[in-house]
Amino acid sequence: QVQLVESGGGLVQAGGSLRLSCAASGSIFRGNAMGWYRQAPGKQRELVAVITSGGRTSYADSVKGRFTISRDNIVNTVYLQMNSLKPEDTAVYYCYADRRDSTYGFGDYWGQGTQVTVSS
């Protein structure tokens, strides 16, 4: 079975940085896209960042230039480096994996979510 285990969420001051990690188990990691969604209270789920197996990336306009997604195929882990954090970034962040290798963000498999809170 596929498991996605997230870590790295927490409370950070505005302007600070945080790195989220998503460790994948099972056969899903290789040859597929992975990424991050987020959902803030009262707001629609938003695709934040995605990376294909070949390293092609896509970002939401709201985080472009501040967030960087990467993946380490040796340890089967996807990262989201978040810099210059704003209170508007406060949300539950969900790691996802797709069976396909696309930046669309199908969300076939999900992690448990990790809370990111940015204080002002």
C-alpha positions in Angstrom: 0.0 0.0 0.0 1.0 3.6 -0.5 1.8 5.8 2.5 2.8 9.4 2.6 4.1 10.7 5.9 4.5 14.4 6.4 6.7 16.3 8.8 8.0 19.8 9.4 4.9 21.8 10.0 4.6 24.2 12.9 4.5 27.8 14.0 6.7 30.4 12.5 7.1 34.1 12.5 6.2 36.1 9.4 9.2 36.4 7.1 10.6 33.1 8.4 11.2 29.8 6.7 10.0 26.3 7.1 10.7 23.1 5.2 8.1 20.4 4.9 9.0 16.8 4.1 6.9 14.0 2.7 8.3 10.4 2.9 6.7 8.0 0.5 6.5 4.3 0.8 5.2 1.7 -1.6 5.7 1.7 -5.4 4.2 5.2 -6.1 7.3 7.3 -5.9 9.2 6.6 -9.0 7.7 7.7 -12.3 5.0 9.9 -10.9 4.3 13.4 -10.0 4.1 14.5 -6.3 3.3 17.8 -4.7 1.5 19.8 -2.1 -2.0 21.2 -1.6 -3.1 23.5 1.2 -6.4 24.4 2.7 -7.0 27.4 4.9 -10.2 27.7 7.1 -13.0 28.9 5.0 -11.1 28.7 1.7 -11.0 26.3 -1.2 -8.2 23.8 -1.5 -5.3 25.2 -3.4 -2.6 23.4 -5.4 0.7 24.9 -4.0 3.4 23.1 -5.9 4.0 20.0 -7.9 7.1 18.2 -9.3 7.2 15.5 -11.9 9.6 12.5 -11.9 11.8 14.4 -14.4 12.0 17.5 -12.2 9.5 19.7 -14.0 7.8 22.0 -11.4 4.7 24.2 -11.2 3.7 26.7 -8.5 0.7 28.6 -7.5 1.0 32.3 -8.2 0.6 33.1 -4.6 3.8 31.2 -3.6 5.9 31.6 -6.8 9.4 33.0 -5.9 9.0 32.0 -2.2 8.5 28.3 -2.2 10.6 25.6 -3.8 9.6 22.0 -4.3 12.2 19.2 -4.7 12.5 15.5 -4.5 15.1 13.0 -3.5 14.6 9.7 -5.3 17.2 7.9 -3.1 15.3 8.4 0.1 11.8 8.7 -1.6 11.1 12.1 -0.1 9.5 15.2 -1.4 10.3 18.6 0.2 8.7 22.0 0.2 11.0 24.8 1.2 9.0 27.8 2.2 10.7 31.1 2.6 9.4 34.6 3.3 6.3 33.2 4.9 3.2 35.3 5.3 0.2 35.0 7.5 -1.8 34.2 4.4 0.2 31.0 4.1 -1.4 29.6 7.2 -3.1 26.4 6.3 -3.1 22.7 6.6 -0.6 21.4 4.0 -1.2 18.0 2.4 1.4 16.0 0.5 0.0 14.1 -2.5 1.1 11.6 -5.1 -0.3 10.9 -8.5 -0.3 7.7 -10.5 0.4 9.9 -13.5 3.4 12.1 -14.2 1.8 15.5 -14.6 1.7 18.9 -13.0 -2.1 18.8 -13.0 -2.4 17.7 -9.4 -4.9 14.8 -9.5 -4.3 13.8 -5.9 -4.6 10.1 -6.1 -2.9 9.5 -2.7 -2.7 11.8 0.3 -0.7 12.4 3.4 -2.3 13.1 6.7 -1.7 16.9 6.5 0.5 19.1 8.6 -0.5 22.5 10.1 1.6 25.5 9.1 0.8 28.7 11.1 2.5 32.0 10.3 2.2 34.6 13.0 2.3 38.4 12.3 
